[in-house]
Amino acid sequence: MYHWAKEIDIYDTRGVRIGFIDGNLATTESAKFTIYEYDDAGKATAIGVAYANPSFDRFVILASSNNLHFIADLDRNVSNKTWSVSVHYPETIDDRIIRIFAGFVIDHEDKFLSNADDDFDDLISSNPAK
C-alpha cells in the first residue's frame, strides 16, 4: 500500500467534520487526492483534485479532473528544504483543509517515492502519458 493512499478526516475545533481528503490508490497519476468539503447538512461535495508531479516536488489542486482551473499549488524547494503554498482562489477551498493537506504533504514528502509493496518505476513506465 502506498503511504499516501489514505483518507484523512478533517474536523474543526468544535469536533464538526468539515471535510476529508481521499488518497486515490487506483490511479495512473504519481499521486492523486480528491478533496471534499461538508455542508451544514453533512453532505460531502468534491471541491478539488490534487495531483503530484512524478518527482513529488509539486502538487496542484484543480477544481476537478475535467476542469484545469488551478485552485492552489504546493512547490517544494529541495535545496532549502521548504515548501511554498499558493492559494489562487481562497473562496473555493476552506483554508483549514488546505493547511491540513499541506501538512500531510510536508510530513510525507520523503515517503511518496518509497513503497514496500509496489515498484514506483513500473507504475510510471506503464503510463505512456508521463
C-alpha positions as a Python dict, from the first residue, in 0.01 Angstrom:
ca = {
    (1, 'M'): (0, 0, 0),
    (2, 'Y'): (125, 346, -80),
    (3, 'H'): (200, 563, 222),
    (4, 'W'): (-15, 839, 76),
    (5, 'A'): (-320, 627, -12),
    (6, 'K'): (-510, 738, 293),
    (7, 'E'): (-835, 903, 383),
    (8, 'I'): (-791, 1198, 614),
    (9, 'D'): (-1094, 1325, 805),
    (10, 'I'): (-1083, 1695, 893),
    (11, 'Y'): (-1268, 1840, 1193),
    (12, 'D'): (-1297, 2194, 1322),
    (13, 'T'): (-1218, 2293, 1681),
    (14, 'R'): (-1574, 2205, 1788),
    (15, 'G'): (-1542, 1850, 1655),
    (16, 'V'): (-1758, 1914, 1348),
    (17, 'R'): (-1640, 1725, 1039),
    (18, 'I'): (-1565, 1989, 776),
    (19, 'G'): (-1401, 1781, 506),
    (20, 'F'): (-1185, 1490, 408),
    (21, 'I'): (-902, 1409, 173),
    (22, 'D'): (-910, 1081, -16),
    (23, 'G'): (-579, 944, -146),
    (24, 'N'): (-674, 761, -466),
    (25, 'L'): (-482, 435, -491),
    (26, 'A'): (-626, 324, -827),
    (27, 'T'): (-473, 595, -1043),
    (28, 'T'): (-216, 622, -1319),
    (29, 'E'): (-101, 956, -1175),
    (30, 'S'): (202, 986, -948),
    (31, 'A'): (-38, 1064, -665),
    (32, 'K'): (-394, 1185, -673),
    (33, 'F'): (-610, 1314, -390),
    (34, 'T'): (-976, 1413, -403),
    (35, 'I'): (-1063, 1689, -157),
    (36, 'Y'): (-1414, 1706, -12),
    (37, 'E'): (-1596, 1964, 196),
    (38, 'Y'): (-1907, 1905, 407),
    (39, 'D'): (-2203, 2140, 405),
    (40, 'D'): (-2415, 2220, 711),
    (41, 'A'): (-2641, 1923, 636),
    (42, 'G'): (-2343, 1684, 641),
    (43, 'K'): (-2332, 1623, 266),
    (44, 'A'): (-1981, 1584, 119),
    (45, 'T'): (-1901, 1756, -209),
    (46, 'A'): (-1579, 1721, -405),
    (47, 'I'): (-1419, 2066, -422),
    (48, 'G'): (-1084, 1981, -576),
    (49, 'V'): (-843, 1721, -704),
    (50, 'A'): (-474, 1737, -612),
    (51, 'Y'): (-210, 1585, -837),
    (52, 'A'): (161, 1532, -773),
    (53, 'N'): (420, 1555, -1044),
    (54, 'P'): (639, 1244, -1095),
    (55, 'S'): (923, 1378, -878),
    (56, 'F'): (682, 1472, -597),
    (57, 'D'): (815, 1824, -566),
    (58, 'R'): (495, 1992, -686),
    (59, 'F'): (127, 1942, -619),
    (60, 'V'): (-150, 2127, -798),
    (61, 'I'): (-508, 2140, -677),
    (62, 'L'): (-756, 2169, -961),
    (63, 'A'): (-1128, 2238, -941),
    (64, 'S'): (-1191, 1888, -1083),
    (65, 'S'): (-1034, 1625, -1307),
    (66, 'N'): (-1210, 1787, -1604),
    (67, 'N'): (-1151, 2149, -1501),
    (68, 'L'): (-790, 2267, -1518),
    (69, 'H'): (-872, 2575, -1308),
    (70, 'F'): (-587, 2595, -1052),
    (71, 'I'): (-719, 2646, -700),
    (72, 'A'): (-380, 2613, -530),
    (73, 'D'): (-33, 2471, -570),
    (74, 'L'): (241, 2348, -341),
    (75, 'D'): (604, 2368, -454),
    (76, 'R'): (898, 2202, -283),
    (77, 'N'): (1234, 2379, -274),
    (78, 'V'): (1461, 2081, -217),
    (79, 'S'): (1779, 2282, -162),
    (80, 'N'): (1619, 2497, 111),
    (81, 'K'): (1409, 2210, 248),
    (82, 'T'): (1098, 2427, 232),
    (83, 'W'): (759, 2424, 64),
    (84, 'S'): (563, 2721, -64),
    (85, 'V'): (185, 2712, -79),
    (86, 'S'): (-8, 2944, -309),
    (87, 'V'): (-386, 2958, -289),
    (88, 'H'): (-512, 3132, -602),
    (89, 'Y'): (-884, 3118, -521),
    (90, 'P'): (-927, 3115, -141),
    (91, 'E'): (-1305, 3135, -170),
    (92, 'T'): (-1300, 2792, -337),
    (93, 'I'): (-1134, 2592, -59),
    (94, 'D'): (-1155, 2617, 319),
    (95, 'D'): (-816, 2735, 446),
    (96, 'R'): (-827, 2473, 720),
    (97, 'I'): (-848, 2198, 459),
    (98, 'I'): (-558, 2334, 252),
    (99, 'R'): (-349, 2364, 569),
    (100, 'I'): (-416, 2002, 663),
    (101, 'F'): (-334, 1888, 310),
    (102, 'A'): (-12, 2092, 307),
    (103, 'G'): (85, 1948, 645),
    (104, 'F'): (22, 1596, 517),
    (105, 'V'): (234, 1657, 206),
    (106, 'I'): (519, 1801, 412),
    (107, 'D'): (504, 1518, 667),
    (108, 'H'): (518, 1259, 388),
    (109, 'E'): (750, 1439, 142),
    (110, 'D'): (1017, 1171, 157),
    (111, 'K'): (774, 878, 165),
    (112, 'F'): (595, 944, -163),
    (113, 'L'): (868, 774, -364),
    (114, 'S'): (911, 476, -130),
    (115, 'N'): (678, 180, -122),
    (116, 'A'): (731, -169, 9),
    (117, 'D'): (458, -338, -197),
    (118, 'D'): (482, -178, -541),
    (119, 'D'): (762, -64, -768),
    (120, 'F'): (716, 305, -845),
    (121, 'D'): (920, 284, -1166),
    (122, 'D'): (691, 11, -1302),
    (123, 'L'): (390, 227, -1224),
    (124, 'I'): (535, 527, -1408),
    (125, 'S'): (659, 328, -1708),
    (126, 'S'): (314, 173, -1752),
    (127, 'N'): (168, 521, -1808),
    (128, 'P'): (264, 639, -2158),
    (129, 'A'): (131, 991, -2086),
    (130, 'K'): (416, 1057, -1840),
}
